[in-house]
């Protein structure tokens, strides 16, 4: 039986270092704006993060899957004048808000994975940028990130 892919993702377009308090090593867990979570404003200060004029694209092999399928997911961002980028993603069952499937790193230079081992979000997996994956000084559009998800 095919099911609809439900992805909760937040993609901050990082602002100039003097305007934000954040770790370029990667976002903290649980700031994807998924149910019960905070969002990127937990670390990023100032309104430039959510300013109008940017774009976000999430692409997957399909929006339907059969348990056991593995699909490639790609994320990209753009905003004129922006020169640093980042994202964090988790995949949850839309009915239970529980983690579903497995996130797989396919580009260890630009992405990393973490799994929550305790607390309210135990078991949630996150894929997010690394320090190199912020693409510092790449203007106007991120080169993007790619990873796999197994249903």
C-alpha positions in Angstrom: 0.0 0.0 0.0 1.4 3.4 -1.0 1.4 6.2 1.6 1.8 9.9 1.4 5.2 11.2 2.5 4.9 13.8 5.3 8.0 15.8 5.9 8.5 18.4 8.6 11.4 20.7 7.6 12.7 24.0 8.4 15.3 25.7 6.3 16.9 28.8 7.7 18.9 31.0 5.2 21.6 32.1 7.7 22.2 35.8 8.0 25.4 37.7 8.5 27.3 36.5 11.6 26.9 39.7 13.5 23.1 39.4 13.2 22.7 35.8 14.5 23.7 33.6 17.4 24.0 30.1 15.9 26.4 27.3 15.4 27.7 26.9 11.9 28.5 23.3 12.9 24.9 22.5 12.6 21.6 23.4 14.3 20.6 22.0 17.7 18.1 19.1 17.5 14.4 19.8 17.6 14.2 23.2 15.8 12.4 22.1 12.6 9.0 23.5 13.7 7.7 20.0 13.7 4.8 19.4 16.2 6.0 20.3 19.7 9.4 21.7 18.5 10.8 25.1 18.3 12.2 26.6 15.1 15.3 28.3 13.9 14.6 31.4 16.0 15.7 29.4 19.0 19.2 30.4 18.0 18.9 33.0 15.2 18.2 36.5 16.5 16.8 39.3 14.3 14.2 39.4 11.6 16.5 38.9 8.6 16.1 35.2 8.9 12.4 35.3 8.0 12.5 38.3 5.7 10.5 38.1 2.5 12.0 37.4 -0.8 13.6 34.0 -0.5 12.7 30.7 -1.9 12.8 27.1 -0.6 12.6 23.9 -2.7 12.2 20.4 -1.4 12.3 17.6 -4.0 11.8 13.9 -3.6 11.7 10.9 -6.0 8.0 10.6 -5.2 5.4 11.8 -2.7 4.2 8.2 -2.4 6.2 5.3 -0.9 5.9 1.7 0.1 7.5 0.8 3.4 11.1 -0.2 2.7 11.5 2.2 -0.2 14.5 4.5 -0.2 14.2 7.8 -1.9 16.6 10.8 -2.5 15.5 14.1 -1.0 17.0 17.4 -2.0 16.7 20.8 -0.4 17.7 24.1 -1.8 17.4 27.8 -0.8 17.8 31.1 -2.6 17.6 34.8 -1.6 19.3 37.7 -3.3 22.2 39.0 -1.2 22.4 36.0 1.1 25.8 34.3 1.4 25.4 31.6 4.0 22.9 28.7 4.2 21.6 26.0 6.4 18.8 23.5 7.1 17.5 20.8 9.5 14.9 18.1 8.6 13.1 15.4 10.5 10.5 12.9 9.1 7.4 12.1 11.2 4.3 10.0 10.9 1.6 12.7 10.3 -1.0 10.8 12.5 1.3 10.1 15.6 4.1 12.7 15.2 6.5 9.8 15.9 9.7 9.3 13.8 9.1 7.2 10.7 11.8 5.5 8.6 15.5 6.3 8.6 17.4 9.3 7.4 20.7 8.5 5.6 23.6 10.8 5.1 24.9 10.7 1.5 27.2 13.7 1.6 29.2 13.6 4.9 31.0 16.8 4.0 27.9 19.0 3.9 25.3 17.0 5.9 25.2 15.2 9.2 22.7 13.1 11.2 21.7 13.1 14.8 19.2 11.1 16.8 17.5 12.2 20.1 18.2 9.6 22.8 16.0 11.0 25.6 13.2 13.4 26.4 10.0 14.3 24.6 11.5 13.7 21.1 13.3 10.4 21.8 14.0 8.6 18.6 13.6 11.6 16.3 16.3 11.7 13.6 17.6 14.9 12.2 19.6 15.6 9.1 21.2 19.0 8.9 24.1 21.1 7.5 27.7 20.8 8.7 30.1 23.7 9.0 31.2 23.1 5.3 27.5 22.7 4.4 26.7 26.4 5.2 28.4 27.2 1.9 29.9 30.4 3.3 30.3 33.1 0.7 28.1 31.4 -1.9 25.9 34.3 -3.0 22.2 34.3 -3.8 21.4 30.5 -3.9 22.6 27.6 -1.9 24.2 24.7 -3.9 21.7 22.6 -1.9 21.8 19.4 0.1 20.9 15.9 -0.7 20.2 12.8 1.5 18.2 9.6 1.5 15.1 8.5 3.5 14.1 4.9 3.9 10.5 4.4 4.6 
